[in-house]
Each structure stands twice: as structure tokens, then as C-alpha cells.
Amino acid sequence: MIEAILTDEQKMFRRTLRDFGAKEIKPYVQEYVNRKEFPWPIIRKMAALGALGITIPLEYGGTEAGAIGVVIVMEETSRAGLRAPLTHLGACRNISEFANHELRSRYLPPLAIGEKIAAYAQTEPWAGSDATAMRATAELRGDYYFLNGTKCFITNGEVASTFVVLAKTDKTKKGEGISGFIVERDFPGFIVGKREKKMGAETSPTNEIIFENCQVPRENLFVAQGEGFKKMMGSFNGERCGNSAACLGLAQAAFERALKYSQERETFGQPIAMHQGIQWMLADMAIQINAGRLMTYDAAYKLDHGIRAVKECAMAKAYCNEMSQRVINMAMQIHGGYGYMEDYEVERMYRDVRGLAFGGGTPQILRSRVAYELLRGR
Ligand SMILES: Cc1cc2nc3c(=O)[nH]c(=O)nc-3n(C[C@H](O)[C@H](O)[C@H](O)COP(=O)(O)OP(=O)(O)OC[C@H]3O[C@@H](n4cnc5c(N)ncnc54)[C@H](O)[C@@H]3O)c2cc1C
């Protein structure tokens, strides 16, 4: 099915990224992981292929390749071991969809070519799944909004230059009181806080961001309170496809290693792949990856063709988040004790994939979203 829906251009883009992953990512991953370093040289090379401008219109220097483009980028880079920054793609999508021409012209071109990276700051220590409980405020005084508050778990907070920030312009309201701003890291009152110590994804720093009377020009408000926040949450559908694809990439890579290892490792006088217990694990992995891939491409295809896909995007992410954890766990099992050691990459994949099940909606929130759609006959 997937081969039938992809255009020749999309197939070529996938081939290019797969080659890029094998030559420019895979051999260098471990160096960056060991140093816990953001892989700027790799990110810039990815950008040269158009991978960072995928959610940006052509007129602002992007490649405008839609949800399927995002899926291809995320699956292939993730499969190679260093995924494209998904929150950058999401923040660029937000600016592309909601900002006026002047803001787009100012902010998007350097983001499209990877000269700068974007980040998305919504979560607060007391407001994760329930974003409407956020306490950050933005108050208009003269020509500036003054932002105050603390955001946490912000991916690439310490390396990004352009931030999409959500804050309340009306504290008395929930979602209707939230507005969106484009904030530069050099604005007065913008503080990068601590870097979190976390289980995996060492090459993608996760930071606290603090606003202390942060001075944001009034024209940088790009999503106005009222219906704005709701509309912005709608663009999470594309993010969910990208996240599902990142999970697929990791699951696929773990599966490939397990398939190979099972034919090399011998026990009881034969390769372990000859034992039915191992064969069934390999089959389960392949079945589940195939199901996840079909769900992800189905959701992305619908988004690209203007078909309502809220349910499909939520289903794909909930399924791929959990499927990839199961598949990588099986890959580790097939590697036996070696799978638990750092030398075999499944150990890193096992840690990396876990973090993908939080941002963009947890599997619980996604199930609620699926049920919401089902109960309305959609
Ligand atoms: C590695 C990583 C990177 C991140 N990057 C970013 C980023 O770049 N920008 C950003 O803004 N945020 C980011 N986040 C934050 C992420 O979006 C939140 O972690 C997520 O929204 C969940 O919020 P929470 O952690 O506060 O959990 P909570 O909302 O407190 O939830 C706790 C538990 O309760 C469950 N739960 C909550 N409500 C319900 C309900 N109604 N029904 C059933 N179960 C429920 C949740 O599923 C979860 O299991 C990142 C998080 C991680 C781990």
C-alpha cells in the first residue's frame, strides 16, 4: 500500500535520506551520544537535503513536503540513530500556519536551512497533559509583551534560537486565554535553565526555560487568545505522524539487528533463528512494525489530502509509541545478555524510544482523543 501511495519524488527523497543515514549518521552516532552533544554538523547536513524545512513553505526557503515528508524524514533519520529535531519541525509548522508574512519572512528562512533551530515551549511543571493549567503570563505594556513564567522539558532549549512560546494573555480563562508568541533567545529576560538528566536521547538536550519580564515586541504575538490555542492544537496531528515515524525508525533498526544476530548466534548447535521461540519473536516484530507503518502512512496521507485524520493520527502515535517499546524489548531479548550492553545498539534504542511516548500526547491522552472522535461518530 505504501509503495502505491508514494510519489516518485517521495520515493527518491526516502532513498536519499536512507543513504544519508547510512553514510553520515550511523558511523558517528555513538561519538555524539558519549559526549551528550547536539550533533550540529549532522543537523546542518540534514538541512542541506531539505529535511529541516519540510514544514516550511517554498517561498520562505522550505521544502513544503507535507505530513508524508515529515514521516519520511523522521523514520529514516531515527532508523540511522540521530533523528531530525521533531519539535523544530513542529514550531516551524506553527509559524508557517499561523504567523503573518512579515514574521514568516523574518524567522523561517534561517530555520529552513538549519542555520538556526526552533523549539516549542508549552509544558510547565504544573501543566503537561492539561496545557490549559499553564501559569505563564504575557502582559501588554506599550509596544512590548512582558512574559513571566517557567517552562520545563523543552527539547533543544539550550541550542535553539527561535522559540514558539505559549502564555496566558487572560489569566481568568483556560484555553481561550492562551496566546502564542515567537520569542528569540536574545530577548531581555529570556533565561535557559537547567539541563535535565534523563534516561536516553542524550544528543537532544531537554531544558527548563524561564521568563523574567521577558520583553517580546507586540508584533511577535502570532496566535491570538480566543480560538487560537484550539487551532494550534490541531496542528499537533502532523507532529503525531512524525513522532510515530520516529518510533517506527527505531523499531525497524532494532528488528534488522535482531534478524541478523539471530542468524549468527548459535546455541545448542544451531543458529538461534532456528528455534521456534526466536522465530515467533521475529515474526511478531515484523507484524507489528508493518501495522504501525500502515497506520502512520494512512494518517499522514489523509492529512496531506485534507481528510479529517484526528483519530488516525492519535491511533498511530498511541500504537507506535507502545509497539516500538515492545519490538525493541524483543530485539534486546534476542541479543541475550549482549543486548543489555552498550556495545550493541539496542540498549540505546530501548532508552531512546521511551521518551517518545510523552510529547505530542501521552498514550492515555491519545486514547481519550480516539474515544472522543468515536463517540461523535467520526
Ligand atoms: C523527552 C521529553 C521531551 C519533551 N519535549 C517537550 C518540548 O519540547 N516542549 C514542551 O512544551 N513539552 C515537552 N515535553 C513535555 C511533554 O509534552 C509532557 O511530558 C506531556 O505533555 C505529559 O505531561 P506531564 O509529563 O506533565 O504528565 P501529566 O500530564 O502530569 O500526566 C501524568 C500521567 O497521567 C496521565 N494522564 C494525565 N491526564 C490524564 C487523563 N485525562 N486520563 C488518563 N490519564 C491521564 C498521563 O498520560 C501520564 O501517564 C517533553 C517531555 C519529554 C519527556
The ligand as an SDF file (V2000), in Angstrom:
LIG
                    3D

 53 58  0  0  0  0  0  0  0  0999 V2000
   11.9020   13.8550   26.4680 C   0  0  0  0  0  0  0  0  0  0  0  0
   10.7900   14.8480   26.5520 C   0  0  0  0  0  0  0  0  0  0  0  0
   10.7810   15.9300   25.6960 C   0  0  0  0  0  0  0  0  0  0  0  0
    9.7590   16.8910   25.7770 C   0  0  0  0  0  0  0  0  0  0  0  0
    9.8080   17.9840   24.9510 N   0  0  0  0  0  0  0  0  0  0  0  0
    8.9030   18.9810   25.1250 C   0  0  0  0  0  0  0  0  0  0  0  0
    9.0040   20.2010   24.3750 C   0  0  0  0  0  0  0  0  0  0  0  0
    9.8870   20.3720   23.5300 O   0  0  0  0  0  0  0  0  0  0  0  0
    8.1000   21.1890   24.6160 N   0  0  0  0  0  0  0  0  0  0  0  0
    7.1060   21.0660   25.5370 C   0  0  0  0  0  0  0  0  0  0  0  0
    6.3150   22.0040   25.6990 O   0  0  0  0  0  0  0  0  0  0  0  0
    6.9690   19.9170   26.2670 N   0  0  0  0  0  0  0  0  0  0  0  0
    7.8500   18.8890   26.0830 C   0  0  0  0  0  0  0  0  0  0  0  0
    7.7390   17.7250   26.8350 N   0  0  0  0  0  0  0  0  0  0  0  0
    6.6860   17.6080   27.8080 C   0  0  0  0  0  0  0  0  0  0  0  0
    5.5700   16.6520   27.3900 C   0  0  0  0  0  0  0  0  0  0  0  0
    4.7570   17.2560   26.4240 O   0  0  0  0  0  0  0  0  0  0  0  0
    4.7980   16.3000   28.6840 C   0  0  0  0  0  0  0  0  0  0  0  0
    5.6490   15.4530   29.4430 O   0  0  0  0  0  0  0  0  0  0  0  0
    3.4930   15.6100   28.3880 C   0  0  0  0  0  0  0  0  0  0  0  0
    2.5720   16.5170   27.8580 O   0  0  0  0  0  0  0  0  0  0  0  0
    2.8800   14.9750   29.6500 C   0  0  0  0  0  0  0  0  0  0  0  0
    2.8060   15.9090   30.6790 O   0  0  0  0  0  0  0  0  0  0  0  0
    3.3760   15.5630   32.1360 P   0  0  0  0  0  0  0  0  0  0  0  0
    4.7350   14.9990   31.9510 O   0  0  0  0  0  0  0  0  0  0  0  0
    3.2150   16.7730   32.9730 O   0  0  0  0  0  0  0  0  0  0  0  0
    2.4420   14.4030   32.6760 O   0  0  0  0  0  0  0  0  0  0  0  0
    0.9830   14.6010   33.3080 P   0  0  0  0  0  0  0  0  0  0  0  0
    0.1370   15.4090   32.4180 O   0  0  0  0  0  0  0  0  0  0  0  0
    1.1300   15.0510   34.7030 O   0  0  0  0  0  0  0  0  0  0  0  0
    0.4680   13.1090   33.3250 O   0  0  0  0  0  0  0  0  0  0  0  0
    0.9120   12.1220   34.2630 C   0  0  0  0  0  0  0  0  0  0  0  0
    0.2830   10.7820   33.8770 C   0  0  0  0  0  0  0  0  0  0  0  0
   -1.1390   10.8860   33.9250 O   0  0  0  0  0  0  0  0  0  0  0  0
   -1.7070   10.5270   32.6940 C   0  0  0  0  0  0  0  0  0  0  0  0
   -2.8790   11.3600   32.4710 N   0  0  0  0  0  0  0  0  0  0  0  0
   -2.9530   12.7200   32.5210 C   0  0  0  0  0  0  0  0  0  0  0  0
   -4.2040   13.1310   32.2590 N   0  0  0  0  0  0  0  0  0  0  0  0
   -4.9360   12.0150   32.0170 C   0  0  0  0  0  0  0  0  0  0  0  0
   -6.2940   11.7630   31.6810 C   0  0  0  0  0  0  0  0  0  0  0  0
   -7.1600   12.7630   31.4590 N   0  0  0  0  0  0  0  0  0  0  0  0
   -6.7020   10.4940   31.5420 N   0  0  0  0  0  0  0  0  0  0  0  0
   -5.8420    9.4710   31.7270 C   0  0  0  0  0  0  0  0  0  0  0  0
   -4.5410    9.6180   32.0440 N   0  0  0  0  0  0  0  0  0  0  0  0
   -4.0840   10.8860   32.1750 C   0  0  0  0  0  0  0  0  0  0  0  0
   -0.6180   10.7860   31.6610 C   0  0  0  0  0  0  0  0  0  0  0  0
   -0.8060   10.0050   30.4910 O   0  0  0  0  0  0  0  0  0  0  0  0
    0.6200   10.3640   32.4330 C   0  0  0  0  0  0  0  0  0  0  0  0
    0.7450    8.9770   32.3620 O   0  0  0  0  0  0  0  0  0  0  0  0
    8.7240   16.7230   26.7200 C   0  0  0  0  0  0  0  0  0  0  0  0
    8.7230   15.6170   27.5750 C   0  0  0  0  0  0  0  0  0  0  0  0
    9.7380   14.6960   27.4910 C   0  0  0  0  0  0  0  0  0  0  0  0
    9.7260   13.5100   28.4270 C   0  0  0  0  0  0  0  0  0  0  0  0
  1  2  1  0
  2  3  1  0
  2 52  2  0
  3  4  2  0
  4  5  1  0
  4 50  1  0
  5  6  2  0
  6  7  1  0
  6 13  1  0
  7  8  2  0
  7  9  1  0
  9 10  1  0
 10 11  2  0
 10 12  1  0
 12 13  2  0
 13 14  1  0
 14 15  1  0
 14 50  1  0
 15 16  1  0
 16 17  1  0
 16 18  1  0
 18 19  1  0
 18 20  1  0
 20 21  1  0
 20 22  1  0
 22 23  1  0
 23 24  1  0
 24 25  2  0
 24 26  1  0
 24 27  1  0
 27 28  1  0
 28 29  2  0
 28 30  1  0
 28 31  1  0
 31 32  1  0
 32 33  1  0
 33 34  1  0
 33 48  1  0
 34 35  1  0
 35 36  1  0
 35 46  1  0
 36 37  1  0
 36 45  1  0
 37 38  2  0
 38 39  1  0
 39 40  1  0
 39 45  2  0
 40 41  1  0
 40 42  2  0
 42 43  1  0
 43 44  2  0
 44 45  1  0
 46 47  1  0
 46 48  1  0
 48 49  1  0
 50 51  2  0
 51 52  1  0
 52 53  1  0
M  END
$$$$
